[in-house]
Amino acid sequence: MHALPCTLAIVEEANGRLLVSGTVAGDHAHDAVRAAVDATAAGWEYGFDMAVANPWFCQPLSAVAAAIAANRRSAAPLAMTVDGGETLNAGAPLVLQVKTPDRPVSLRIDYFTSDGSVVHLLPNPSAPETPLGSNTVLRLGNKADGGRYWTIGAPYGQELLVALATPERLFPVERPEQEPAAAYLAALSKALSARSSALPDAVAAASFIRTEP
């Protein structure tokens, strides 16, 4: 199935049956994925289980869409996992494990919340932006390790994590640790455009999580 905007989907085949799961940003994206699956399945039986998040998440997904596509094509992609799975309750720690791709990179990890804010998990005041080597494994948010850590709180709902790896740092001066997502996405798009020669080497991994009281 071809790439679709505003969508994080997994398409699998098992015993001659397509299984489509993931999360989309908004009902319009949901309908577009359903139509694409109908066309691609061409008569195959398939399962369809797509969660629908706030349509505003289409904005951060669109900003890094090319980097997500590049990462999916990579033999040694940028990878990100969340301890505890896709659903986290109030008070739970937010702990991530990230593995860089097979080349040195500058890494950013952003947490887009359901109220339209973004928290920059990396870099942060305890971990300034520094070049990382290839295939480096990082664990972030473990309180016992020192440094910044985070716990789940309001607002609750579907929220989005984005890890973005680029050949060089994107901002000469670091952003505020938390800010309106609209302001950040405008600056991010400008920074990526200004470094257009580096875009083929930019990769991103994204994941929705659901937070609950």
C-alpha positions as CSV (number, residue, x, y, z in Angstrom):
1,M,0.0,0.0,0.0
2,H,1.4,3.4,-0.9
3,A,2.2,6.0,1.7
4,L,-0.8,8.0,3.0
5,P,-0.6,11.4,4.7
6,C,-1.5,11.8,8.4
7,T,-1.2,8.0,8.9
8,L,0.9,5.6,10.9
9,A,-0.2,2.2,9.6
10,I,1.1,-1.3,9.7
11,V,0.1,-3.6,6.9
12,E,0.7,-7.3,7.4
13,E,-0.2,-10.5,5.5
14,A,-1.1,-13.7,7.3
15,N,-2.5,-16.8,5.6
16,G,-3.7,-14.8,2.6
17,R,-5.4,-12.1,4.7
18,L,-4.4,-8.5,5.0
19,L,-4.2,-7.0,8.5
20,V,-4.2,-3.2,8.7
21,S,-3.7,-1.5,12.1
22,G,-2.3,1.8,13.5
23,T,-3.5,5.3,14.1
24,V,-4.7,8.1,11.8
25,A,-5.1,11.8,12.4
26,G,-8.7,12.6,11.8
27,D,-11.7,11.0,10.2
28,H,-10.7,12.1,6.7
29,A,-7.4,10.2,7.0
30,H,-9.3,7.2,8.3
31,D,-11.6,7.2,5.2
32,A,-8.6,7.6,2.9
33,V,-6.8,4.6,4.5
34,R,-10.0,2.5,4.2
35,A,-10.4,3.4,0.5
36,A,-6.7,2.6,-0.1
37,V,-7.0,-0.8,1.6
38,D,-10.2,-1.6,-0.4
39,A,-8.3,-0.8,-3.6
40,T,-5.2,-2.7,-2.6
41,A,-6.9,-5.8,-1.2
42,A,-8.6,-6.4,-4.6
43,G,-11.0,-8.9,-3.2
44,W,-8.8,-10.3,-0.4
45,E,-10.4,-10.6,3.0
46,Y,-8.8,-8.2,5.4
47,G,-8.9,-6.9,9.0
48,F,-9.0,-3.2,9.7
49,D,-8.3,-1.7,13.1
50,M,-7.2,2.0,12.9
51,A,-7.6,4.3,15.9
52,V,-8.5,7.9,15.1
53,A,-6.6,10.7,16.8
54,N,-7.2,14.5,16.8
55,P,-6.8,15.7,13.2
56,W,-4.3,18.4,14.3
57,F,-1.7,15.6,14.6
58,C,-1.6,15.7,10.8
59,Q,0.6,18.8,11.1
60,P,3.6,17.1,12.8
61,L,3.2,14.0,10.8
62,S,3.3,16.0,7.6
63,A,6.3,18.0,8.7
64,V,8.4,14.8,8.9
65,A,6.6,12.7,6.3
66,A,9.6,12.5,4.0
67,A,11.9,11.5,6.8
68,I,9.5,8.8,8.0
69,A,9.3,7.4,4.4
70,A,13.2,7.5,4.2
71,N,13.4,5.7,7.5
72,R,11.1,2.9,6.3
73,R,13.3,2.4,3.3
74,S,16.5,2.1,5.4
75,A,18.2,-1.2,6.0
76,A,19.2,0.0,9.5
77,P,16.5,2.5,10.5
78,L,16.1,4.8,13.4
79,A,14.0,2.9,16.0
80,M,12.0,4.1,19.0
81,T,10.1,2.1,21.6
82,V,8.1,3.1,24.6
83,D,8.3,1.1,27.9
84,G,4.8,-0.1,28.9
85,G,3.4,-0.2,25.4
86,E,0.9,2.0,23.6
87,T,-1.3,2.9,26.6
88,L,0.0,4.7,29.7
89,N,-2.0,5.7,32.7
90,A,-1.7,8.8,34.9
91,G,1.5,8.8,37.0
92,A,3.3,6.2,34.8
93,P,6.8,7.0,33.8
94,L,7.5,7.9,30.2
95,V,10.6,5.9,29.3
96,L,11.9,5.6,25.8
97,Q,14.5,3.5,24.1
98,V,16.0,4.8,20.8
99,K,18.5,3.3,18.5
100,T,20.2,5.7,16.0
101,P,20.6,4.7,12.3
102,D,23.9,3.4,10.9
103,R,25.6,6.8,10.6
104,P,26.4,9.7,13.0
105,V,23.4,11.9,13.6
106,S,22.0,14.8,15.6
107,L,18.8,13.5,17.3
108,R,15.6,15.3,18.4
109,I,12.7,13.6,20.2
110,D,9.5,15.6,20.5
111,Y,6.3,14.8,22.4
112,F,3.2,16.4,20.8
113,T,0.4,16.5,23.3
114,S,-3.4,16.4,22.7
115,D,-3.8,20.1,23.6
116,G,-1.5,21.4,20.8
117,S,1.8,21.7,22.8
118,V,5.1,20.1,22.2
119,V,7.6,19.0,24.8
120,H,11.2,18.6,23.6
121,L,12.4,15.4,25.3
122,L,15.8,15.6,23.6
123,P,17.8,17.8,23.6
124,N,16.8,19.1,27.0
125,P,18.5,21.2,29.8
126,S,20.1,18.1,31.2
127,A,21.1,16.6,27.9
128,P,22.3,19.2,25.4
129,E,22.4,18.4,21.7
130,T,25.5,16.5,20.8
131,P,26.4,14.3,17.8
132,L,25.6,10.6,18.3
133,G,27.5,7.7,16.7
134,S,25.9,5.1,14.5
135,N,23.8,2.4,16.1
136,T,23.8,4.1,19.5
137,V,21.2,2.9,21.9
138,L,19.7,5.5,24.3
139,R,17.3,5.1,27.2
140,L,15.5,8.3,28.2
141,G,13.3,9.1,31.1
142,N,14.5,6.5,33.6
143,K,14.5,8.4,36.9
144,A,17.1,6.1,38.4
145,D,19.6,7.1,35.7
146,G,19.5,10.8,36.6
147,G,18.7,13.6,34.2
148,R,15.3,14.5,32.9
149,Y,12.3,12.2,33.5
150,W,8.6,12.5,32.8
151,T,5.4,11.1,34.1
152,I,2.0,10.9,32.4
153,G,-0.5,13.5,33.3
154,A,-3.4,15.6,31.9
155,P,-4.4,16.3,29.2
156,Y,-5.1,12.7,28.2
157,G,-5.9,11.1,24.9
158,Q,-3.9,10.1,21.8
159,E,-0.5,11.8,21.8
160,L,2.4,11.6,19.4
161,L,6.2,10.9,19.8
162,V,8.5,11.8,17.0
163,A,12.2,11.0,16.8
164,L,14.1,12.9,14.1
165,A,17.7,12.2,13.1
166,T,19.6,14.6,10.8
167,P,23.2,14.9,9.7
168,E,23.6,18.1,11.7
169,R,21.7,20.1,14.3
170,L,18.7,22.0,13.0
171,F,18.7,25.0,15.3
172,P,21.7,27.1,16.3
173,V,20.0,28.1,19.5
174,E,17.9,25.5,21.4
175,R,14.1,25.8,21.6
176,P,12.2,26.2,24.9
177,E,11.7,22.9,26.6
178,Q,7.9,23.3,26.0
179,E,6.2,25.5,23.5
180,P,3.1,25.8,21.3
181,A,3.4,23.1,18.6
182,A,2.4,25.5,15.8
183,A,5.4,27.8,16.5
184,Y,7.8,24.8,16.6
185,L,6.5,23.2,13.5
186,A,6.8,26.4,11.5
187,A,10.5,26.7,12.7
188,L,11.1,23.0,12.0
189,S,9.8,23.2,8.5
190,K,11.9,26.3,7.8
191,A,15.0,24.6,9.3
192,L,14.5,21.5,7.2
193,S,14.0,23.6,4.0
194,A,17.1,25.6,4.7
195,R,19.1,22.4,4.8
196,S,17.5,20.9,1.7
197,S,20.8,19.2,0.8
198,A,20.6,17.2,4.0
199,L,17.0,16.1,3.6
200,P,17.8,12.8,1.9
201,D,19.7,11.9,5.0
202,A,17.0,12.9,7.5
203,V,15.1,10.0,9.0
204,A,12.2,9.9,11.5
205,A,10.3,7.4,13.6
206,A,6.9,8.2,15.0
207,S,4.6,6.5,17.4
208,F,1.2,7.3,18.9
209,I,0.5,6.5,22.5
210,R,-2.7,6.7,24.4
211,T,-2.7,8.3,27.9
212,E,-5.5,7.8,30.4
213,P,-6.4,9.0,33.9
